């Protein structure tokens, strides 16, 4: 089964930027999603289904809260 989410779905250009900045860019470029900034290795609930309204923005607090993983819809 494949999923097609509308709008922009990937932001590789935001790796290395601050997490809060990245979240604001993501929500501006795709108003249909909510971006959540999460520290790497933080526990998050695992889901099997793709969510077209969510982007997790993974940051590393040791590197001053910078994005370390390409943010994608899901």
Helices and strands as residue ranges (DSSP letters): E 10-11, G 12-14, H 19-29, E 34-39, E 54-60, G 61-63, E 66-67, E 71-72
